[in-house]
């Protein structure tokens, strides 16, 4: 999947409230039909980190630790 397209899916899966990174990854995988595809999680996580670095997502915790970090739409 192309980066911009994935970014749009990630942003569409986020809210104003905090959500676990792992949950957002699963939501995106369900939307793309990639649930269970090897390596898809890592690609989505990489884009989440890029969106957080660009200020489009707010992040709490270590984004590499998907179950213990959270993201939301930047305000």
PDB file of N, CA, C and O in Angstrom:
ATOM      1  N   UNK A   1       0.841  -1.179   0.000  1.00  0.00           N
ATOM      2  CA  UNK A   1       0.000   0.000   0.000  1.00  0.00           C
ATOM      3  C   UNK A   1       0.885   1.241   0.000  1.00  0.00           C
ATOM      4  O   UNK A   1       1.910   1.278   0.680  1.00  0.00           O
ATOM      5  N   UNK A   2       0.499   2.227  -0.741  1.00  0.00           N
ATOM      6  CA  UNK A   2       1.252   3.474  -0.865  1.00  0.00           C
ATOM      7  C   UNK A   2       1.169   4.254   0.441  1.00  0.00           C
ATOM      8  O   UNK A   2       0.135   4.248   1.109  1.00  0.00           O
ATOM      9  N   UNK A   3       2.262   4.926   0.804  1.00  0.00           N
ATOM     10  CA  UNK A   3       2.363   5.636   2.072  1.00  0.00           C
ATOM     11  C   UNK A   3       1.234   6.604   2.354  1.00  0.00           C
ATOM     12  O   UNK A   3       0.670   6.586   3.448  1.00  0.00           O
ATOM     13  N   UNK A   4       0.887   7.459   1.381  1.00  0.00           N
ATOM     14  CA  UNK A   4      -0.172   8.455   1.611  1.00  0.00           C
ATOM     15  C   UNK A   4      -1.513   7.774   1.839  1.00  0.00           C
ATOM     16  O   UNK A   4      -2.300   8.210   2.679  1.00  0.00           O
ATOM     17  N   UNK A   5      -1.771   6.724   1.103  1.00  0.00           N
ATOM     18  CA  UNK A   5      -3.018   5.984   1.268  1.00  0.00           C
ATOM     19  C   UNK A   5      -3.080   5.358   2.662  1.00  0.00           C
ATOM     20  O   UNK A   5      -4.120   5.393   3.319  1.00  0.00           O
ATOM     21  N   UNK A   6      -1.963   4.788   3.105  1.00  0.00           N
ATOM     22  CA  UNK A   6      -1.910   4.202   4.433  1.00  0.00           C
ATOM     23  C   UNK A   6      -2.071   5.288   5.493  1.00  0.00           C
ATOM     24  O   UNK A   6      -2.769   5.089   6.487  1.00  0.00           O
ATOM     25  N   UNK A   7      -1.430   6.429   5.284  1.00  0.00           N
ATOM     26  CA  UNK A   7      -1.565   7.535   6.232  1.00  0.00           C
ATOM     27  C   UNK A   7      -3.027   7.931   6.394  1.00  0.00           C
ATOM     28  O   UNK A   7      -3.489   8.160   7.512  1.00  0.00           O
ATOM     29  N   UNK A   8      -3.749   8.011   5.294  1.00  0.00           N
ATOM     30  CA  UNK A   8      -5.170   8.365   5.354  1.00  0.00           C
ATOM     31  C   UNK A   8      -5.958   7.338   6.156  1.00  0.00           C
ATOM     32  O   UNK A   8      -6.832   7.706   6.940  1.00  0.00           O
ATOM     33  N   UNK A   9      -5.660   6.052   5.969  1.00  0.00           N
ATOM     34  CA  UNK A   9      -6.354   5.003   6.728  1.00  0.00           C
ATOM     35  C   UNK A   9      -6.021   5.081   8.212  1.00  0.00           C
ATOM     36  O   UNK A   9      -6.889   4.890   9.062  1.00  0.00           O
ATOM     37  N   UNK A  10      -4.770   5.361   8.512  1.00  0.00           N
ATOM     38  CA  UNK A  10      -4.367   5.486   9.918  1.00  0.00           C
ATOM     39  C   UNK A  10      -5.106   6.660  10.564  1.00  0.00           C
ATOM     40  O   UNK A  10      -5.678   6.520  11.644  1.00  0.00           O
ATOM     41  N   UNK A  11      -5.089   7.801   9.904  1.00  0.00           N
ATOM     42  CA  UNK A  11      -5.748   8.983  10.462  1.00  0.00           C
ATOM     43  C   UNK A  11      -7.253   8.773  10.600  1.00  0.00           C
ATOM     44  O   UNK A  11      -7.861   9.262  11.552  1.00  0.00           O
ATOM     45  N   UNK A  12      -7.851   8.054   9.665  1.00  0.00           N
ATOM     46  CA  UNK A  12      -9.286   7.763   9.732  1.00  0.00           C
ATOM     47  C   UNK A  12      -9.605   6.792  10.871  1.00  0.00           C
ATOM     48  O   UNK A  12     -10.740   6.744  11.345  1.00  0.00           O
ATOM     49  N   UNK A  13      -8.616   6.025  11.306  1.00  0.00           N
ATOM     50  CA  UNK A  13      -8.819   5.054  12.392  1.00  0.00           C
ATOM     51  C   UNK A  13      -8.561   5.662  13.760  1.00  0.00           C
ATOM     52  O   UNK A  13      -8.809   5.017  14.779  1.00  0.00           O
ATOM     53  N   UNK A  14      -8.069   6.887  13.797  1.00  0.00           N
ATOM     54  CA  UNK A  14      -7.769   7.563  15.055  1.00  0.00           C
ATOM     55  C   UNK A  14      -8.905   8.498  15.448  1.00  0.00           C
ATOM     56  O   UNK A  14      -9.753   8.855  14.630  1.00  0.00           O
ATOM     57  N   UNK A  15      -8.902   8.882  16.711  1.00  0.00           N
ATOM     58  CA  UNK A  15      -9.934   9.753  17.265  1.00  0.00           C
ATOM     59  C   UNK A  15      -9.290  10.869  18.073  1.00  0.00           C
ATOM     60  O   UNK A  15      -8.065  10.976  18.133  1.00  0.00           O
ATOM     61  N   UNK A  16     -10.107  11.685  18.685  1.00  0.00           N
ATOM     62  CA  UNK A  16      -9.617  12.711  19.600  1.00  0.00           C
ATOM     63  C   UNK A  16      -9.233  12.118  20.952  1.00  0.00           C
ATOM     64  O   UNK A  16      -8.536  12.756  21.740  1.00  0.00           O
ATOM     65  N   UNK A  17      -9.685  10.914  21.212  1.00  0.00           N
ATOM     66  CA  UNK A  17      -9.341  10.256  22.484  1.00  0.00           C
ATOM     67  C   UNK A  17      -8.174   9.293  22.255  1.00  0.00           C
ATOM     68  O   UNK A  17      -7.955   8.822  21.139  1.00  0.00           O
ATOM     69  N   UNK A  18      -7.446   9.014  23.305  1.00  0.00           N
ATOM     70  CA  UNK A  18      -6.286   8.126  23.225  1.00  0.00           C
ATOM     71  C   UNK A  18      -6.712   6.699  22.913  1.00  0.00           C
ATOM     72  O   UNK A  18      -7.717   6.216  23.435  1.00  0.00           O
ATOM     73  N   UNK A  19      -5.949   6.029  22.064  1.00  0.00           N
ATOM     74  CA  UNK A  19      -6.151   4.611  21.745  1.00  0.00           C
ATOM     75  C   UNK A  19      -4.789   3.926  21.722  1.00  0.00           C
ATOM     76  O   UNK A  19      -3.781   4.544  21.379  1.00  0.00           O
ATOM     77  N   UNK A  20      -4.766   2.677  22.080  1.00  0.00           N
ATOM     78  CA  UNK A  20      -3.534   1.898  21.994  1.00  0.00           C
ATOM     79  C   UNK A  20      -3.083   1.824  20.538  1.00  0.00           C
ATOM     80  O   UNK A  20      -3.902   1.692  19.628  1.00  0.00           O
ATOM     81  N   UNK A  21      -1.783   1.909  20.333  1.00  0.00           N
ATOM     82  CA  UNK A  21      -1.227   1.786  18.990  1.00  0.00           C
ATOM     83  C   UNK A  21      -1.613   0.441  18.386  1.00  0.00           C
ATOM     84  O   UNK A  21      -1.936   0.366  17.200  1.00  0.00           O
ATOM     85  N   UNK A  22      -1.584  -0.619  19.187  1.00  0.00           N
ATOM     86  CA  UNK A  22      -1.939  -1.950  18.685  1.00  0.00           C
ATOM     87  C   UNK A  22      -3.359  -1.976  18.129  1.00  0.00           C
ATOM     88  O   UNK A  22      -3.612  -2.626  17.114  1.00  0.00           O
ATOM     89  N   UNK A  23      -4.279  -1.286  18.772  1.00  0.00           N
ATOM     90  CA  UNK A  23      -5.667  -1.257  18.311  1.00  0.00           C
ATOM     91  C   UNK A  23      -5.774  -0.551  16.955  1.00  0.00           C
ATOM     92  O   UNK A  23      -6.488  -1.014  16.066  1.00  0.00           O
ATOM     93  N   UNK A  24      -5.074   0.552  16.803  1.00  0.00           N
ATOM     94  CA  UNK A  24      -5.108   1.275  15.530  1.00  0.00           C
ATOM     95  C   UNK A  24      -4.506   0.413  14.421  1.00  0.00           C
ATOM     96  O   UNK A  24      -5.022   0.390  13.304  1.00  0.00           O
ATOM     97  N   UNK A  25      -3.432  -0.286  14.720  1.00  0.00           N
ATOM     98  CA  UNK A  25      -2.814  -1.177  13.724  1.00  0.00           C
ATOM     99  C   UNK A  25      -3.817  -2.229  13.267  1.00  0.00           C
ATOM    100  O   UNK A  25      -3.941  -2.479  12.068  1.00  0.00           O
ATOM    101  N   UNK A  26      -4.530  -2.843  14.195  1.00  0.00           N
ATOM    102  CA  UNK A  26      -5.519  -3.866  13.846  1.00  0.00           C
ATOM    103  C   UNK A  26      -6.644  -3.258  13.011  1.00  0.00           C
ATOM    104  O   UNK A  26      -7.079  -3.865  12.032  1.00  0.00           O
ATOM    105  N   UNK A  27      -7.116  -2.076  13.381  1.00  0.00           N
ATOM    106  CA  UNK A  27      -8.186  -1.421  12.609  1.00  0.00           C
ATOM    107  C   UNK A  27      -7.755  -1.178  11.168  1.00  0.00           C
ATOM    108  O   UNK A  27      -8.526  -1.423  10.240  1.00  0.00           O
ATOM    109  N   UNK A  28      -6.530  -0.699  10.977  1.00  0.00           N
ATOM    110  CA  UNK A  28      -6.031  -0.437   9.625  1.00  0.00           C
ATOM    111  C   UNK A  28      -5.898  -1.749   8.854  1.00  0.00           C
ATOM    112  O   UNK A  28      -6.250  -1.815   7.676  1.00  0.00           O
ATOM    113  N   UNK A  29      -5.393  -2.786   9.509  1.00  0.00           N
ATOM    114  CA  UNK A  29      -5.245  -4.087   8.840  1.00  0.00           C
ATOM    115  C   UNK A  29      -6.600  -4.651   8.424  1.00  0.00           C
ATOM    116  O   UNK A  29      -6.718  -5.258   7.360  1.00  0.00           O
ATOM    117  N   UNK A  30      -7.614  -4.458   9.248  1.00  0.00           N
ATOM    118  CA  UNK A  30      -8.957  -4.912   8.889  1.00  0.00           C
ATOM    119  C   UNK A  30      -9.480  -4.156   7.672  1.00  0.00           C
ATOM    120  O   UNK A  30     -10.092  -4.752   6.786  1.00  0.00           O
ATOM    121  N   UNK A  31      -9.240  -2.845   7.627  1.00  0.00           N
ATOM    122  CA  UNK A  31      -9.717  -2.033   6.506  1.00  0.00           C
ATOM    123  C   UNK A  31      -9.025  -2.392   5.196  1.00  0.00           C
ATOM    124  O   UNK A  31      -9.626  -2.297   4.125  1.00  0.00           O
ATOM    125  N   UNK A  32      -7.767  -2.802   5.282  1.00  0.00           N
ATOM    126  CA  UNK A  32      -7.011  -3.112   4.070  1.00  0.00           C
ATOM    127  C   UNK A  32      -7.102  -4.581   3.682  1.00  0.00           C
ATOM    128  O   UNK A  32      -6.652  -4.967   2.603  1.00  0.00           O
ATOM    129  N   UNK A  33      -7.676  -5.397   4.549  1.00  0.00           N
ATOM    130  CA  UNK A  33      -7.736  -6.831   4.273  1.00  0.00           C
ATOM    131  C   UNK A  33      -6.406  -7.518   4.499  1.00  0.00           C
ATOM    132  O   UNK A  33      -6.194  -8.630   4.016  1.00  0.00           O
ATOM    133  N   UNK A  34      -5.498  -6.870   5.230  1.00  0.00           N
ATOM    134  CA  UNK A  34      -4.172  -7.420   5.470  1.00  0.00           C
ATOM    135  C   UNK A  34      -4.054  -8.092   6.830  1.00  0.00           C
ATOM    136  O   UNK A  34      -2.947  -8.412   7.264  1.00  0.00           O
ATOM    137  N   UNK A  35      -5.171  -8.310   7.507  1.00  0.00           N
ATOM    138  CA  UNK A  35      -5.122  -8.949   8.812  1.00  0.00           C
ATOM    139  C   UNK A  35      -4.481 -10.321   8.661  1.00  0.00           C
ATOM    140  O   UNK A  35      -4.966 -11.155   7.896  1.00  0.00           O
ATOM    141  N   UNK A  36      -3.421 -10.552   9.369  1.00  0.00           N
ATOM    142  CA  UNK A  36      -2.698 -11.822   9.283  1.00  0.00           C
ATOM    143  C   UNK A  36      -1.564 -11.817   8.270  1.00  0.00           C
ATOM    144  O   UNK A  36      -0.804 -12.783   8.193  1.00  0.00           O
ATOM    145  N   UNK A  37      -1.436 -10.742   7.487  1.00  0.00           N
ATOM    146  CA  UNK A  37      -0.347 -10.648   6.514  1.00  0.00           C
ATOM    147  C   UNK A  37       0.956 -10.366   7.248  1.00  0.00           C
ATOM    148  O   UNK A  37       1.034  -9.452   8.069  1.00  0.00           O
ATOM    149  N   UNK A  38       1.953 -11.141   6.951  1.00  0.00           N
ATOM    150  CA  UNK A  38       3.254 -10.979   7.603  1.00  0.00           C
ATOM    151  C   UNK A  38       3.884  -9.637   7.209  1.00  0.00           C
ATOM    152  O   UNK A  38       3.962  -9.305   6.026  1.00  0.00           O
ATOM    153  N   UNK A  39       4.320  -8.892   8.181  1.00  0.00           N
ATOM    154  CA  UNK A  39       5.007  -7.632   7.949  1.00  0.00           C
ATOM    155  C   UNK A  39       4.110  -6.414   7.846  1.00  0.00           C
ATOM    156  O   UNK A  39       4.598  -5.284   7.883  1.00  0.00           O
ATOM    157  N   UNK A  40       2.808  -6.622   7.717  1.00  0.00           N
ATOM    158  CA  UNK A  40       1.896  -5.478   7.573  1.00  0.00           C
ATOM    159  C   UNK A  40       1.905  -4.613   8.832  1.00  0.00           C
ATOM    160  O   UNK A  40       1.842  -3.386   8.748  1.00  0.00           O
ATOM    161  N   UNK A  41       1.983  -5.250   9.984  1.00  0.00           N
ATOM    162  CA  UNK A  41       1.963  -4.492  11.243  1.00  0.00           C
ATOM    163  C   UNK A  41       3.133  -3.528  11.323  1.00  0.00           C
ATOM    164  O   UNK A  41       2.971  -2.372  11.714  1.00  0.00           O
ATOM    165  N   UNK A  42       4.303  -4.004  10.953  1.00  0.00           N
ATOM    166  CA  UNK A  42       5.505  -3.173  11.034  1.00  0.00           C
ATOM    167  C   UNK A  42       5.415  -1.975  10.096  1.00  0.00           C
ATOM    168  O   UNK A  42       5.837  -0.874  10.448  1.00  0.00           O
ATOM    169  N   UNK A  43       4.866  -2.188   8.905  1.00  0.00           N
ATOM    170  CA  UNK A  43       4.727  -1.090   7.944  1.00  0.00           C
ATOM    171  C   UNK A  43       3.766  -0.029   8.477  1.00  0.00           C
ATOM    172  O   UNK A  43       4.020   1.168   8.336  1.00  0.00           O
ATOM    173  N   UNK A  44       2.684  -0.457   9.078  1.00  0.00           N
ATOM    174  CA  UNK A  44       1.707   0.487   9.644  1.00  0.00           C
ATOM    175  C   UNK A  44       2.326   1.222  10.831  1.00  0.00           C
ATOM    176  O   UNK A  44       2.161   2.434  10.966  1.00  0.00           O
ATOM    177  N   UNK A  45       3.030   0.497  11.682  1.00  0.00           N
ATOM    178  CA  UNK A  45       3.673   1.114  12.846  1.00  0.00           C
ATOM    179  C   UNK A  45       4.699   2.161  12.421  1.00  0.00           C
ATOM    180  O   UNK A  45       4.827   3.203  13.064  1.00  0.00           O
ATOM    181  N   UNK A  46       5.418   1.891  11.359  1.00  0.00           N
ATOM    182  CA  UNK A  46       6.398   2.850  10.842  1.00  0.00           C
ATOM    183  C   UNK A  46       5.717   4.135  10.394  1.00  0.00           C
ATOM    184  O   UNK A  46       6.219   5.229  10.650  1.00  0.00           O
ATOM    185  N   UNK A  47       4.569   4.005   9.722  1.00  0.00           N
ATOM    186  CA  UNK A  47       3.824   5.183   9.274  1.00  0.00           C
ATOM    187  C   UNK A  47       3.233   5.931  10.469  1.00  0.00           C
ATOM    188  O   UNK A  47       3.175   7.160  10.450  1.00  0.00           O
ATOM    189  N   UNK A  48       2.792   5.215  11.512  1.00  0.00           N
ATOM    190  CA  UNK A  48       2.280   5.866  12.719  1.00  0.00           C
ATOM    191  C   UNK A  48       3.379   6.722  13.340  1.00  0.00           C
ATOM    192  O   UNK A  48       3.134   7.864  13.730  1.00  0.00           O
ATOM    193  N   UNK A  49       4.583   6.176  13.432  1.00  0.00           N
ATOM    194  CA  UNK A  49       5.702   6.941  13.979  1.00  0.00           C
ATOM    195  C   UNK A  49       5.984   8.181  13.141  1.00  0.00           C
ATOM    196  O   UNK A  49       6.251   9.253  13.684  1.00  0.00           O
ATOM    197  N   UNK A  50       5.927   8.037  11.824  1.00  0.00           N
ATOM    198  CA  UNK A  50       6.176   9.178  10.930  1.00  0.00           C
ATOM    199  C   UNK A  50       5.106  10.257  11.105  1.00  0.00           C
ATOM    200  O   UNK A  50       5.415  11.449  11.105  1.00  0.00           O
ATOM    201  N   UNK A  51       3.854   9.836  11.254  1.00  0.00           N
ATOM    202  CA  UNK A  51       2.766  10.800  11.464  1.00  0.00           C
ATOM    203  C   UNK A  51       2.917  11.517  12.802  1.00  0.00           C
ATOM    204  O   UNK A  51       2.621  12.707  12.910  1.00  0.00           O
ATOM    205  N   UNK A  52       3.376  10.799  13.811  1.00  0.00           N
ATOM    206  CA  UNK A  52       3.614  11.422  15.116  1.00  0.00           C
ATOM    207  C   UNK A  52       4.778  12.406  15.019  1.00  0.00           C
ATOM    208  O   UNK A  52       4.711  13.506  15.567  1.00  0.00           O
ATOM    209  N   UNK A  53       5.842  12.013  14.324  1.00  0.00           N
ATOM    210  CA  UNK A  53       6.997  12.901  14.147  1.00  0.00           C
ATOM    211  C   UNK A  53       6.612  14.162  13.383  1.00  0.00           C
ATOM    212  O   UNK A  53       7.164  15.234  13.632  1.00  0.00           O
ATOM    213  N   UNK A  54       5.667  14.037  12.453  1.00  0.00           N
ATOM    214  CA  UNK A  54       5.223  15.175  11.644  1.00  0.00           C
ATOM    215  C   UNK A  54       4.194  16.039  12.376  1.00  0.00           C
ATOM    216  O   UNK A  54       3.787  17.081  11.863  1.00  0.00           O
ATOM    217  N   UNK A  55       3.770  15.611  13.578  1.00  0.00           N
ATOM    218  CA  UNK A  55       2.813  16.390  14.347  1.00  0.00           C
ATOM    219  C   UNK A  55       1.360  16.154  13.976  1.00  0.00           C
ATOM    220  O   UNK A  55       0.482  16.884  14.436  1.00  0.00           O
ATOM    221  N   UNK A  56       1.090  15.155  13.157  1.00  0.00           N
ATOM    222  CA  UNK A  56      -0.300  14.872  12.773  1.00  0.00           C
ATOM    223  C   UNK A  56      -0.987  13.980  13.793  1.00  0.00           C
ATOM    224  O   UNK A  56      -2.215  13.960  13.873  1.00  0.00           O
ATOM    225  N   UNK A  57      -0.200  13.238  14.580  1.00  0.00           N
ATOM    226  CA  UNK A  57      -0.715  12.424  15.674  1.00  0.00           C
ATOM    227  C   UNK A  57       0.002  12.829  16.953  1.00  0.00           C
ATOM    228  O   UNK A  57       1.196  13.130  16.936  1.00  0.00           O
ATOM    229  N   UNK A  58      -0.723  12.834  18.052  1.00  0.00           N
ATOM    230  CA  UNK A  58      -0.120  12.997  19.367  1.00  0.00           C
ATOM    231  C   UNK A  58       0.176  11.605  19.896  1.00  0.00           C
ATOM    232  O   UNK A  58      -0.609  10.680  19.692  1.00  0.00           O
ATOM    233  N   UNK A  59       1.301  11.454  20.571  1.00  0.00           N
ATOM    234  CA  UNK A  59       1.707  10.137  21.048  1.00  0.00           C
ATOM    235  C   UNK A  59       2.068  10.194  22.527  1.00  0.00           C
ATOM    236  O   UNK A  59       2.573  11.198  23.029  1.00  0.00           O
ATOM    237  N   UNK A  60       1.793   9.088  23.203  1.00  0.00           N
ATOM    238  CA  UNK A  60       2.171   8.932  24.604  1.00  0.00           C
ATOM    239  C   UNK A  60       2.842   7.577  24.756  1.00  0.00           C
ATOM    240  O   UNK A  60       2.284   6.553  24.362  1.00  0.00           O
ATOM    241  N   UNK A  61       4.027   7.573  25.323  1.00  0.00           N
ATOM    242  CA  UNK A  61       4.756   6.326  25.504  1.00  0.00           C
ATOM    243  C   UNK A  61       5.677   6.040  24.318  1.00  0.00           C
ATOM    244  O   UNK A  61       5.793   6.840  23.390  1.00  0.00           O
ATOM    245  N   UNK A  62       6.325   4.878  24.375  1.00  0.00           N
ATOM    246  CA  UNK A  62       7.249   4.441  23.336  1.00  0.00           C
ATOM    247  C   UNK A  62       6.454   3.788  22.217  1.00  0.00           C
ATOM    248  O   UNK A  62       5.901   2.705  22.406  1.00  0.00           O
ATOM    249  N   UNK A  63       6.388   4.424  21.060  1.00  0.00           N
ATOM    250  CA  UNK A  63       5.570   3.918  19.959  1.00  0.00           C
ATOM    251  C   UNK A  63       6.016   2.558  19.448  1.00  0.00           C
ATOM    252  O   UNK A  63       5.264   1.886  18.743  1.00  0.00           O
ATOM    253  N   UNK A  64       7.224   2.146  19.792  1.00  0.00           N
ATOM    254  CA  UNK A  64       7.685   0.816  19.387  1.00  0.00           C
ATOM    255  C   UNK A  64       7.071  -0.281  20.265  1.00  0.00           C
ATOM    256  O   UNK A  64       7.104  -1.460  19.912  1.00  0.00           O
ATOM    257  N   UNK A  65       6.520   0.114  21.392  1.00  0.00           N
ATOM    258  CA  UNK A  65       5.858  -0.815  22.312  1.00  0.00           C
ATOM    259  C   UNK A  65       4.348  -0.643  22.123  1.00  0.00           C
ATOM    260  O   UNK A  65       3.692   0.055  22.897  1.00  0.00           O
ATOM    261  N   UNK A  66       3.813  -1.280  21.095  1.00  0.00           N
ATOM    262  CA  UNK A  66       2.444  -1.053  20.619  1.00  0.00           C
ATOM    263  C   UNK A  66       1.370  -1.214  21.681  1.00  0.00           C
ATOM    264  O   UNK A  66       0.388  -0.472  21.675  1.00  0.00           O
ATOM    265  N   UNK A  67       1.531  -2.152  22.581  1.00  0.00           N
ATOM    266  CA  UNK A  67       0.490  -2.408  23.581  1.00  0.00           C
ATOM    267  C   UNK A  67       0.529  -1.439  24.750  1.00  0.00           C
ATOM    268  O   UNK A  67      -0.421  -1.349  25.527  1.00  0.00           O
ATOM    269  N   UNK A  68       1.634  -0.715  24.867  1.00  0.00           N
ATOM    270  CA  UNK A  68       1.788   0.175  26.018  1.00  0.00           C
ATOM    271  C   UNK A  68       1.993   1.625  25.608  1.00  0.00           C
ATOM    272  O   UNK A  68       2.467   2.436  26.403  1.00  0.00           O
ATOM    273  N   UNK A  69       1.643   1.950  24.382  1.00  0.00           N
ATOM    274  CA  UNK A  69       1.706   3.338  23.931  1.00  0.00           C
ATOM    275  C   UNK A  69       0.355   3.690  23.297  1.00  0.00           C
ATOM    276  O   UNK A  69      -0.403   2.817  22.874  1.00  0.00           O
ATOM    277  N   UNK A  70       0.088   4.969  23.247  1.00  0.00           N
ATOM    278  CA  UNK A  70      -1.206   5.434  22.745  1.00  0.00           C
ATOM    279  C   UNK A  70      -1.020   6.592  21.788  1.00  0.00           C
ATOM    280  O   UNK A  70      -0.037   7.331  21.850  1.00  0.00           O
ATOM    281  N   UNK A  71      -2.000   6.731  20.895  1.00  0.00           N
ATOM    282  CA  UNK A  71      -2.003   7.839  19.941  1.00  0.00           C
ATOM    283  C   UNK A  71      -3.411   8.407  19.843  1.00  0.00           C
ATOM    284  O   UNK A  71      -4.401   7.756  20.177  1.00  0.00           O
ATOM    285  N   UNK A  72      -3.457   9.644  19.374  1.00  0.00           N
ATOM    286  CA  UNK A  72      -4.731  10.295  19.069  1.00  0.00           C
ATOM    287  C   UNK A  72      -4.436  11.331  17.992  1.00  0.00           C
ATOM    288  O   UNK A  72      -3.277  11.629  17.703  1.00  0.00           O
ATOM    289  N   UNK A  73      -5.488  11.870  17.408  1.00  0.00           N
ATOM    290  CA  UNK A  73      -5.318  12.935  16.435  1.00  0.00           C
ATOM    291  C   UNK A  73      -4.712  14.146  17.144  1.00  0.00           C
ATOM    292  O   UNK A  73      -5.081  14.455  18.277  1.00  0.00           O
ATOM    293  N   UNK A  74      -3.802  14.816  16.488  1.00  0.00           N
ATOM    294  CA  UNK A  74      -3.191  16.013  17.073  1.00  0.00           C
ATOM    295  C   UNK A  74      -4.227  17.122  17.114  1.00  0.00           C
ATOM    296  O   UNK A  74      -5.082  17.223  16.234  1.00  0.00           O
ATOM    297  N   UNK A  75      -4.146  17.934  18.122  1.00  0.00           N
ATOM    298  CA  UNK A  75      -5.110  19.030  18.282  1.00  0.00           C
ATOM    299  C   UNK A  75      -4.556  20.297  17.727  1.00  0.00           C
ATOM    300  O   UNK A  75      -5.221  21.333  17.769  1.00  0.00           O
TER     301      UNK A  75
END
